Amino acid sequence: MKPLEGLLVLDFSQFLAGPSAALRLGDLGARVIKVERPGSGELNRQLSIKNRMVDGDSMLFHTINRGKESYAANLKDSEDLESVKRLIKQADVLIENFRPGTMEKLGLGYEAVKELNDSIVYASVTGYGGNGPWKDKPGQDLLIQSLSGLAWLNGNAEQPPVPFGLAVADMFAGAHLAQGILACLVRRGRFGQGGRVEVSLLESALDLQFEVLTTHLNDGGELPQRSAVNNAHAYLGAPYGIYETAGGGYIALAMGSVIRLGELLECEALAAYQDPKSWFTDRDDIKRILVSHMRTRTTAEWLAALEPADYWCADVLTWERLFAHEGFQTLGMVQQIGRPDGTGRLRTTRCPIRINGERLFDDRAAPKVGEHNAALEQQFQLRNAIPEQGPNGGDGNRDGA
């Protein structure tokens, strides 16, 4: 039994942050129903990556919405809205990531939903929080990286700001949202009390930088200085970085003694830096020595010298080499998903969490728009139903988490 089996999650969200939180809850056993507009469905269905589509929907949509069901409803239509409200009365979690005020205009803000179901956990993602001068700005990942300082930290000193190669703000916000939801579910299980969880992409991007921001806030306001050579962390000294080796390979060198590194690499020039303070103050000079020296041998030769001495280092793998490596294959991170009719088939990653030593797989593909309307309306009596009165005037909700 998965930990969240028996819980019902309504996913009103779109794109990445909200749906990724719902995906994780689904991986942990919850039943997740996407509530999306009829016809075109959630906007992410059309957001293609490299123009790859699967059954008319973007591959990204399939990746982030596997294992979910779809209920198509026009929230501006009174009959559809009443059906959704009946569904809400029986739900444990509601997730939304519309711009601030949108759910309130639809009559589905937190206070209205709480009247329908006072034990529900209501979870929201915004770009910049619910108030302030940025609250109505588009909550898009690249914009968040730029405003939060993340892009400014990346790249060498003489380079312009460099964004991450993936949507890190979205993914971390989704993870934070899932954490908050689980915390409220635990509280509900103990005390019978629901709650509201709110995260923003900006706050998640700032939290991601807690290490360097804390250093800055307690260092007299001095700003971090990116290394001019192979920058990898603005507050760490040499040799921290990635270096090219002979034959076109690369090797990553993490924290460690520069003196010991010089001995292992047979690089006499590093012996001049005996004082550990110089490993930061003379960081770029040390790295320039390493840039030249590391190109004299292959990555495999350097690893053979460093790994037996337990010096922190690693090969820099392409995905092709990673997938072929036994270390990756042992993890079993790739799973095949699809629908019973044979559509929606693709390979994607599994949930990275293990429970009692068991890996969590889910081979169900993302749903088609409204694919489960008939079944859900029948099961939950969403159309022309007389709701069963629970203790708070709504449908009888399950107790606890």
C-alpha positions in Angstrom: 0.0 0.0 0.0 1.3 3.4 -1.0 1.2 6.0 1.8 -1.4 8.3 0.3 -3.8 5.7 -1.0 -7.4 6.7 -0.4 -6.8 10.4 -0.7 -8.4 12.5 -3.5 -6.5 15.4 -5.0 -8.1 17.9 -7.4 -5.5 19.5 -9.7 -6.7 22.8 -11.1 -3.2 23.8 -11.9 -1.3 24.1 -15.2 2.2 24.1 -16.7 4.8 22.8 -14.2 4.8 23.8 -10.5 1.3 22.9 -9.5 1.1 19.8 -11.7 4.5 18.5 -10.5 3.2 18.7 -6.9 0.1 16.8 -7.8 2.2 14.3 -9.7 4.3 13.6 -6.6 1.2 13.0 -4.5 -0.1 10.7 -7.2 3.2 8.8 -7.2 2.7 8.3 -3.4 -0.7 6.8 -3.9 -3.2 9.6 -4.1 -5.9 9.7 -6.7 -5.4 12.8 -8.8 -8.1 14.3 -11.0 -7.2 17.2 -13.3 -10.0 19.7 -13.7 -9.5 21.4 -17.0 -11.4 23.3 -19.7 -13.4 21.3 -22.2 -11.9 21.0 -25.7 -8.4 22.3 -25.5 -7.8 21.3 -21.9 -4.9 22.6 -19.8 -2.6 25.1 -21.6 0.4 22.9 -21.1 -1.0 20.4 -23.6 0.1 22.8 -26.3 3.5 23.8 -24.8 5.8 21.6 -26.9 9.5 20.9 -26.2 11.5 20.5 -29.4 8.1 20.2 -31.2 7.5 16.7 -29.8 3.9 15.8 -29.4 2.2 12.6 -28.3 -1.4 12.0 -29.3 -1.9 15.7 -30.0 -0.5 16.8 -26.6 3.0 18.0 -25.7 5.5 15.5 -24.4 5.9 17.8 -21.4 2.2 17.5 -20.5 2.5 13.7 -20.7 5.6 13.8 -18.4 4.1 16.0 -15.7 0.6 14.5 -15.8 1.1 10.8 -16.0 -1.2 8.7 -13.8 -3.9 11.4 -13.5 -7.6 11.4 -14.5 -9.2 14.3 -16.4 -12.5 16.0 -15.7 -13.4 18.6 -18.2 -15.5 21.5 -16.9 -16.2 25.1 -17.8 -15.9 26.9 -14.5 -17.8 29.8 -15.9 -20.8 27.6 -16.6 -23.1 27.3 -13.6 -24.0 23.6 -14.1 -20.3 22.6 -14.6 -19.3 24.7 -11.6 -21.9 23.0 -9.4 -20.5 19.6 -10.5 -17.0 20.7 -9.6 -18.2 21.9 -6.2 -19.7 18.5 -5.5 -16.4 17.0 -6.4 -14.6 19.5 -4.0 -16.9 18.4 -1.2 -15.4 14.9 -1.4 -11.8 15.9 -2.0 -8.8 15.9 0.4 -6.6 18.3 -1.5 -7.1 21.1 -4.0 -4.2 22.5 -6.0 -4.3 25.7 -8.1 -1.8 28.0 -9.6 -3.8 30.7 -11.4 -2.9 34.4 -11.0 -3.9 35.9 -7.7 -7.7 36.5 -7.5 -8.7 34.2 -10.4 -10.1 31.4 -8.2 -12.0 34.0 -6.1 -13.6 35.4 -9.2 -14.8 31.9 -10.1 -16.2 31.4 -6.7 -13.6 28.8 -5.7 -11.3 30.9 -3.5 -10.1 29.4 -0.2 -12.9 30.8 2.0 -15.6 29.6 -0.5 -14.0 26.2 -0.7 -13.6 26.0 3.0 -17.4 26.5 3.3 -17.9 23.5 1.1 -15.3 21.3 2.8 -13.7 22.6 6.0 -11.2 19.7 6.2 -9.7 20.3 2.7 -6.1 21.2 2.2 -6.1 24.1 -0.3 -2.8 24.6 -2.0 -1.8 27.6 -4.2 1.3 28.5 -6.3 1.9 32.0 -7.5 4.8 33.7 -9.3 5.6 36.3 -6.7 3.1 35.9 -3.8 -0.4 37.3 -3.4 0.5 41.0 -3.0 3.2 43.5 -3.8 4.2 45.2 -7.0 5.1 42.0 -8.8 2.0 40.0 -8.0 0.5 40.3 -11.5 3.7 39.7 -13.4 3.9 36.4 -15.4 5.2 33.6 -13.2 7.5 32.1 -15.8 10.7 30.2 -14.8 13.3 32.2 -16.8 11.8 35.5 -15.5 12.0 34.1 -11.9 15.6 33.0 -12.3 16.5 36.5 -13.6 14.7 38.4 -10.8 15.9 36.1 -8.0 19.6 36.4 -8.7 20.0 32.7 -9.7 21.1 33.6 -13.3 23.5 36.2 -11.9 25.3 33.6 -9.9 26.0 31.4 -12.9 28.8 31.6 -15.4 32.3 33.0 -15.2 33.0 36.5 -14.0 33.3 38.0 -17.4 30.2 36.3 -18.8 26.7 37.7 -18.7 24.2 36.0 -16.3 23.6 32.4 -17.3 20.2 30.7 -16.6 19.9 27.0 -15.6 19.2 24.6 -18.4 15.9 23.5 -16.9 12.9 25.0 -15.1 14.4 24.9 -11.6 12.1 27.5 -10.0 9.0 25.6 -11.1 10.4 22.3 -9.9 11.4 23.5 -6.5 8.1 25.4 -6.0 6.3 22.1 -6.8 8.4 20.2 -4.3 7.8 22.9 -1.6 4.1 22.8 -2.4 4.0 19.0 -1.9 5.9 19.4 1.4 3.3 21.9 2.7 0.4 19.7 1.6 1.8 16.7 3.3 2.4 18.7 6.5 -1.2 19.9 6.5 -2.4 16.3 5.9 -0.5 15.1 8.9 -2.0 17.9 11.0 -5.4 17.0 9.7 -4.9 13.4 10.6 -4.0 14.4 14.2 -6.4 17.3 14.8 -9.0 17.1 12.0 -8.1 20.5 10.8 -7.5 21.4 7.1 -5.5 24.4 6.0 -4.1 26.6 3.2 -0.7 26.1 1.7 0.9 28.9 -0.4 4.2 29.0 -2.2 5.6 31.2 -4.9 8.2 30.6 -7.6 10.2 33.6 -6.4 10.3 32.5 -2.8 11.3 29.0 -3.8 14.1 30.4 -6.0 15.3 32.5 -3.0 15.2 29.4 -0.7 17.2 27.5 -3.2 19.9 30.1 -2.6 19.7 30.0 1.2 23.4 29.0 1.6 24.8 31.9 -0.4 22.2 34.4 0.7 22.9 33.6 4.3 26.6 34.1 3.7 26.0 37.4 2.0 23.6 38.6 4.8 26.2 37.9 7.5 29.3 39.1 5.6 28.8 42.8 5.9 26.8 43.0 2.7 29.8 41.9 0.5 28.6 40.4 -2.8 29.8 37.1 -4.0 32.5 37.2 -6.7 32.2 34.7 -9.5 35.5 33.1 -10.5 36.9 34.2 -13.8 38.0 30.6 -14.5 35.7 27.6 -14.4 33.2 29.2 -12.0 31.0 26.7 -10.2 30.3 28.3 -6.8 30.9 32.0 -6.0 31.8 31.4 -2.4 34.1 28.4 -2.8 37.8 28.5 -3.5 40.0 26.4 -5.8 39.9 23.8 -7.1 36.0 23.8 -7.2 35.0 23.6 -10.9 34.9 21.5 -14.1 38.1 21.1 -16.1 38.7 19.9 -19.7 41.0 16.9 -20.0 43.0 15.3 -22.8 40.8 13.8 -25.6 37.9 16.2 -25.1 36.7 14.9 -21.8 36.0 16.8 -18.6 36.5 16.2 -14.9 34.8 17.8 -11.9 36.9 18.7 -8.9 35.1 19.5 -5.6 36.3 20.8 -2.3 39.7 19.5 -1.2 43.3 20.4 -0.3 45.1 22.1 -3.1 48.4 20.8 -1.7 47.1 17.2 -1.7 45.7 17.7 -5.2 49.1 18.9 -6.4 50.7 15.7 -5.0 48.1 13.4 -6.6 48.3 15.2 -10.0 52.1 15.6 -9.9 51.6 19.3 -10.4 54.5 21.1 -8.6 53.1 24.6 -9.2 50.3 24.0 -6.7 52.9 23.6 -3.9 53.2 27.4 -3.8 49.8 27.7 -2.2 50.4 26.4 1.3 48.0 28.7 3.1 44.3 27.5 2.8 43.2 31.1 2.7 45.0 31.5 -0.6 42.8 28.8 -2.2 40.1 31.5 -2.3 42.1 34.7 -2.5 44.2 33.2 -5.3 41.4 31.1 -6.7 41.7 32.1 -10.3 45.5 31.7 -10.4 45.2 28.2 -9.0 42.5 27.4 -11.5 44.5 28.6 -14.4 47.3 26.3 -13.4 44.8 23.4 -13.2 43.3 24.3 -16.6 46.6 23.9 -18.3 47.7 20.8 -16.3 44.4 18.8 -16.6 44.7 18.9 -20.4 47.8 16.7 -20.2 46.0 13.5 -19.4 42.6 11.9 -20.0 39.7 11.9 -17.5 40.2 8.2 -16.9 43.9 8.7 -16.0 43.1 11.5 -13.6 40.3 9.5 -11.9 42.7 6.6 -11.5 45.0 8.9 -9.5 42.3 10.7 -7.5 39.6 8.2 -6.7 41.8 5.7 -4.8 43.0 8.6 -2.6 39.3 9.5 -1.9 39.7 13.0 -3.5 36.3 14.3 -4.4 36.1 14.2 -8.2 33.8 12.9 -10.9 33.6 12.2 -14.6 31.4 14.7 -16.5 28.9 12.4 -18.3 26.8 13.1 -21.3 23.3 11.5 -21.1 24.4 8.9 -23.6 27.3 7.8 -21.4 25.1 8.1 -18.2 22.4 5.8 -19.6 25.0 3.2 -20.6 26.6 3.2 -17.1 25.8 0.4 -14.7 25.5 3.0 -11.9 22.5 4.5 -13.7 21.0 1.2 -14.8 21.0 -0.1 -11.2 18.7 2.8 -10.2 15.9 1.8 -12.6 14.9 5.4 -13.1 13.2 5.0 -16.5 9.7 3.6 -16.8 7.3 2.9 -19.7 3.9 4.5 -19.6 0.8 4.3 -21.8 -2.9 3.9 -22.0 -4.8 0.6 -22.2 -5.7 1.3 -25.8 -2.0 1.5 -26.7 -1.8 5.3 -27.1 0.2 7.7 -25.1 3.2 5.4 -24.9 6.6 6.9 -24.0 9.5 6.4 -21.6 9.9 8.8 -18.7 11.4 8.9 -15.2 9.8 7.3 -12.2 9.3 8.8 -8.7 12.7 9.2 -7.0 11.3 8.2 -3.6 11.5 4.7 -2.1 9.1 3.5 0.6 10.2 0.5 2.7 12.9 -0.2 0.1 10.4 -0.3 -2.8 10.7 1.9 -5.8 7.4 3.7 -6.9 6.3 3.1 -10.5 3.1 4.2 -12.2 2.7 3.1 -15.9 -0.5 5.1 -16.5 -0.2 7.8 -19.2 -1.6 11.3 -19.0 -5.3 11.5 -19.7 -7.1 12.8 -22.7 -9.3 15.9 -22.1 -12.4 14.9 -20.2 -11.5 11.2 -20.6 -13.0 10.3 -17.2 -16.0 12.6 -17.1 -18.6 9.9 -17.4 -17.0 7.6 -14.8 -16.5 10.5 -12.3 -20.0 11.9 -12.7 -21.4 8.5 -12.0 -19.1 7.6 -9.1 -19.4 11.0 -7.4 -22.9 11.9 -8.5 -21.8 15.2 -9.9 -24.8 15.8 -12.2 -28.3 16.4 -10.9 -27.4 14.9 -7.6 -28.8 15.6 -4.2 -25.7 15.9 -2.0 -25.6 13.8 1.1 -25.5 16.1 4.0 -22.4 15.7 6.2 -21.8 17.1 9.6 -20.8 20.6 8.3 -23.6 20.8 5.7 -21.5 19.4 2.8 -21.0 15.9 1.6 -19.5 13.6 4.3 -15.8 14.0 4.0 -13.3 11.3 5.1 -11.7 12.0 8.5 -8.0 12.6 8.8 -5.2 12.0 6.4 
